[in-house]
Amino acid sequence: MKKIPPILFPTGDDGASAGRVLVVGASGPTGGAVVRALSGRGAIVRGIARSDVGEQQARKAGADEVVRADLRHPDDLRTAMAGVESAFYFSPRAVPDEAALGRAFIKAAEESGVSRIVVISMINSHAPIPNHQESLQVEEALARTSLSSVILQPAMFMQTLPHLDRISELGWVGRPYPIDVPLAWVDFNDVAEIAATSLLTSSMDNGTFELCSGGMLTIAEIGGLMSEALGSTIESREITLEEWAAVRGEDFSSPYRRECYAEMFDYFSKYGFKGGNSLVANMLLGRSPVTWPEYLVRTKQAR
Ligand SMILES: NC(=O)c1ccc[n+]([C@@H]2O[C@H](COP(=O)([O-])OP(=O)(O)OC[C@H]3O[C@@H](n4cnc5c(N)ncnc54)[C@H](OP(=O)(O)O)[C@@H]3O)[C@@H](O)[C@H]2O)c1
């Protein structure tokens, strides 16, 4: 991996005085990755969980403290935010109250004396897709708060395609859109590393950052890379929404959720998912962001 010098931020400080950091979704993959990225960097990490299992997962990721809180309960949020310096937030995906939950989180942070909020939105949050539009409303709410805020706009997480072991079992990789549309991607561990920096220093305050691995790759190209990594042919397929849901374990718990995914995949069918400029991620990481071949090598080594 090509090393480049890290950007020198004029207002940067180190993590030693970072205080207590709150992490939403610490029981899940995205928040868990942020907890792991924070560990050993001088802050007390407080994860949010909703169940015993969730608490175990948050602690396994490295949370020093776990608070039981539901984003829909403002009292829970105020308890979770007591004594917190910086808070990491993302909206639960494809729920109809995504924007309202974001606004409630910002309000609770303002009332609780939190200094900084770091939010994961997404690249192309302006796209006419329901959950993207909800994320855009959260971005807009951050523009109106007096708290320091950081908006991270990642491309599609590489981790949203099935693990290489599962791909090997299936013999194919697919999505509910044509295999030749180009898409922007990023490894969510790179996003987590950048999130940790933005939580522990003032260097990224009040900025919005698109986070992409370099270039755009189609499902056909990724299928080719998976074939090379596995040493066997992986077919690239356009599949139906139902086939995708079955592989993903998505139960479409509401009509809204189904509509979100259907509209998102329809958008990708027409336009792909534009992005892939890695300049910002390069600067923030001090190295090139992980590419698809590198991600597959790492996944294979970890099997
Ligand atoms: N997927 C992508 O490619 C992509 C790309 C760009 C941006 N994003 C954005 O990145 C964010 C994370 O994506 P994800 O959904 O894949 O993350 P995830 O890690 O699967 O999110 C689930 C986590 O959220 C927690 N959670 C859900 N509802 C909650 C509630 N009401 N109160 C408290 N905690 C709650 C869950 O807790 P429990 O364990 O208790 O259920 C779990 O820890 C989303 O905002 C998404 O829009 C995703």
The ligand as an SDF file (V2000), in Angstrom:
LIG
                    3D

 48 52  0  0  0  0  0  0  0  0999 V2000
  -24.1450    0.2800    3.8480 N   0  0  0  0  0  0  0  0  0  0  0  0
  -23.4600    1.1610    3.1560 C   0  0  0  0  0  0  0  0  0  0  0  0
  -22.8550    0.8530    2.1310 O   0  0  0  0  0  0  0  0  0  0  0  0
  -23.4210    2.5650    3.6240 C   0  0  0  0  0  0  0  0  0  0  0  0
  -22.7430    3.5020    2.8560 C   0  0  0  0  0  0  0  0  0  0  0  0
  -22.6850    4.8220    3.2960 C   0  0  0  0  0  0  0  0  0  0  0  0
  -23.3180    5.1590    4.4750 C   0  0  0  0  0  0  0  0  0  0  0  0
  -23.9950    4.2210    5.1910 N   0  0  0  0  0  0  0  0  0  0  0  0
  -24.6430    4.6070    6.4360 C   0  0  0  0  0  0  0  0  0  0  0  0
  -23.8880    4.0590    7.4950 O   0  0  0  0  0  0  0  0  0  0  0  0
  -24.7330    3.8640    8.6150 C   0  0  0  0  0  0  0  0  0  0  0  0
  -24.5100    2.5060    9.1950 C   0  0  0  0  0  0  0  0  0  0  0  0
  -24.9780    1.5190    8.3670 O   0  0  0  0  0  0  0  0  0  0  0  0
  -25.5410    0.1060    8.8510 P   0  0  0  0  0  0  0  0  0  0  0  0
  -27.0320    0.1650    8.9680 O   0  0  0  0  0  0  0  0  0  0  0  0
  -24.9440   -0.9210    7.9600 O   0  0  0  0  0  0  0  0  0  0  0  0
  -24.9770   -0.0750   10.3210 O   0  0  0  0  0  0  0  0  0  0  0  0
  -25.1940   -1.2110   11.3720 P   0  0  0  0  0  0  0  0  0  0  0  0
  -23.9180   -1.2410   12.1140 O   0  0  0  0  0  0  0  0  0  0  0  0
  -25.7250   -2.4770   10.7680 O   0  0  0  0  0  0  0  0  0  0  0  0
  -26.3610   -0.5860   12.2960 O   0  0  0  0  0  0  0  0  0  0  0  0
  -27.0290   -1.2690   13.2620 C   0  0  0  0  0  0  0  0  0  0  0  0
  -26.7040   -0.7180   14.6740 C   0  0  0  0  0  0  0  0  0  0  0  0
  -27.6120    0.3510   15.0000 O   0  0  0  0  0  0  0  0  0  0  0  0
  -28.2160    0.0560   16.2550 C   0  0  0  0  0  0  0  0  0  0  0  0
  -29.5760    0.5970   16.3320 N   0  0  0  0  0  0  0  0  0  0  0  0
  -30.5580    0.4540   15.4170 C   0  0  0  0  0  0  0  0  0  0  0  0
  -31.6830    1.0650   15.8500 N   0  0  0  0  0  0  0  0  0  0  0  0
  -31.3970    1.6000   17.0700 C   0  0  0  0  0  0  0  0  0  0  0  0
  -32.1400    2.3220   18.0240 C   0  0  0  0  0  0  0  0  0  0  0  0
  -33.4260    2.6550   17.8170 N   0  0  0  0  0  0  0  0  0  0  0  0
  -31.5300    2.7010   19.1770 N   0  0  0  0  0  0  0  0  0  0  0  0
  -30.2370    2.3790   19.4310 C   0  0  0  0  0  0  0  0  0  0  0  0
  -29.4690    1.6840   18.5460 N   0  0  0  0  0  0  0  0  0  0  0  0
  -30.0500    1.2890   17.3880 C   0  0  0  0  0  0  0  0  0  0  0  0
  -28.2320   -1.4510   16.3270 C   0  0  0  0  0  0  0  0  0  0  0  0
  -28.4050   -1.8540   17.6540 O   0  0  0  0  0  0  0  0  0  0  0  0
  -29.0220   -3.2890   18.0450 P   0  0  0  0  0  0  0  0  0  0  0  0
  -27.8510   -4.2340   18.0460 O   0  0  0  0  0  0  0  0  0  0  0  0
  -29.6170   -3.0860   19.3850 O   0  0  0  0  0  0  0  0  0  0  0  0
  -30.0560   -3.6200   16.9960 O   0  0  0  0  0  0  0  0  0  0  0  0
  -26.8560   -1.7840   15.7210 C   0  0  0  0  0  0  0  0  0  0  0  0
  -25.8420   -1.6260   16.6820 O   0  0  0  0  0  0  0  0  0  0  0  0
  -26.1700    4.1090    8.1620 C   0  0  0  0  0  0  0  0  0  0  0  0
  -26.5890    5.3770    8.5930 O   0  0  0  0  0  0  0  0  0  0  0  0
  -26.0390    4.0530    6.6580 C   0  0  0  0  0  0  0  0  0  0  0  0
  -27.0220    4.8560    6.0250 O   0  0  0  0  0  0  0  0  0  0  0  0
  -24.0420    2.9340    4.8030 C   0  0  0  0  0  0  0  0  0  0  0  0
  1  2  1  0
  2  3  2  0
  2  4  1  0
  4  5  1  0
  4 48  2  0
  5  6  2  0
  6  7  1  0
  7  8  2  0
  8  9  1  0
  8 48  1  0
  9 10  1  0
  9 46  1  0
 10 11  1  0
 11 12  1  0
 11 44  1  0
 12 13  1  0
 13 14  1  0
 14 15  2  0
 14 16  1  0
 14 17  1  0
 17 18  1  0
 18 19  2  0
 18 20  1  0
 18 21  1  0
 21 22  1  0
 22 23  1  0
 23 24  1  0
 23 42  1  0
 24 25  1  0
 25 26  1  0
 25 36  1  0
 26 27  1  0
 26 35  1  0
 27 28  2  0
 28 29  1  0
 29 30  1  0
 29 35  2  0
 30 31  1  0
 30 32  2  0
 32 33  1  0
 33 34  2  0
 34 35  1  0
 36 37  1  0
 36 42  1  0
 37 38  1  0
 38 39  2  0
 38 40  1  0
 38 41  1  0
 42 43  1  0
 44 45  1  0
 44 46  1  0
 46 47  1  0
M  CHG  2   8   1  16  -1
M  END
$$$$
